[in-house]
Amino acid sequence: MTATFRISEDDYVDAMKLYARLPRLARWILIAVAVLLVLAAVFGTRQIQASTLGGLIGGTGVLLAIRFVVMPMTARRHYRKYKAIREEFSAELLDDALRLHARHGESRIVWENVLKWRQDDRFVLLYLMPRLFHALPKSVAAQGFDVSALIERLNQHVGPEH
């Protein structure tokens, strides 16, 4: 079944948020560092408490600023400069690939060329390189595109989600 879709500016920002999501290991490391800093702030000397509290507040502020200010602004700027992404795309799930077609070109993404993939409630991202991905909105399911079959094939041929 072939489905068509367009990526809006807001869609692109949301896809970039999924792209920027930290991998599981990095999240655990970040949590461990935060726990150590909290312990140092609670049980350390007065000087250590001040330093760790400053580190916690500063680090949290930087992470929040990047996630909710810098990254969306950058994504919106990239979207506005990337003319081809505003076109209508069609997606077709094949046995050995995902076929994406637009007025300006076509891509047949065979499973063996997918480096990794990830998903959330709105998108499936297929990475061809560490920083190059195709975003497929899950809303194509309303047109009959079998998103669950896509995820099943990705799990089977590429491996578990990253």
Residue pairs with C-beta under 8 A, 6 or more apart in sequence:
1 92
1 93
1 143
1 144
1 145
1 146
2 90
2 91
2 92
2 145
3 90
3 91
3 92
3 140
3 141
3 143
3 144
3 145
4 88
4 89
4 90
4 91
4 140
4 143
5 88
5 89
5 90
5 91
5 136
5 137
5 139
5 140
6 86
6 87
6 88
6 89
7 15
7 85
7 86
7 89
7 135
7 137
9 76
9 79
9 80
11 122
11 123
11 135
11 137
12 75
12 76
12 78
12 79
12 85
12 135
13 72
13 75
13 76
13 79
14 122
14 123
15 122
15 123
15 125
15 135
16 71
16 72
16 74
16 75
16 78
17 67
17 71
17 72
18 118
18 119
18 120
18 122
18 123
18 125
19 125
19 133
20 67
20 71
21 118
21 120
22 30
23 162
34 56
34 59
37 52
37 55
37 56
38 52
38 56
40 48
40 49
40 52
41 48
41 49
41 52
41 53
41 56
42 49
44 52
79 85
84 102
84 104
84 105
87 102
87 103
87 104
88 102
88 103
89 100
89 101
89 102
90 100
90 101
90 102
91 98
91 99
91 100
91 101
91 136
91 140
91 145
92 98
92 99
92 101
93 99
93 145
93 146
93 149
93 150
93 153
94 108
96 110
96 111
97 108
97 109
97 110
97 111
98 108
98 109
98 126
98 134
98 136
98 150
99 106
99 107
99 108
99 109
100 106
100 107
100 108
100 109
100 134
100 136
101 107
107 134
109 126
109 128
109 134
111 153
111 154
111 157
111 158
112 157
113 128
114 126
114 127
114 128
114 154
114 157
114 158
115 127
115 128
115 129
115 130
115 158
116 127
116 158
116 159
116 161
116 162
117 124
117 125
117 126
117 127
117 154
117 158
117 161
117 162
118 124
118 125
118 127
118 161
118 162
119 125
119 138
119 151
119 161
121 138
122 137
122 138
122 139
123 135
123 136
123 137
123 138
124 135
124 136
124 138
124 147
124 150
124 151
124 154
125 133
125 134
125 135
125 136
126 133
126 134
126 136
126 154
127 133
128 134
136 150
138 147
140 147
141 147
154 161
155 161
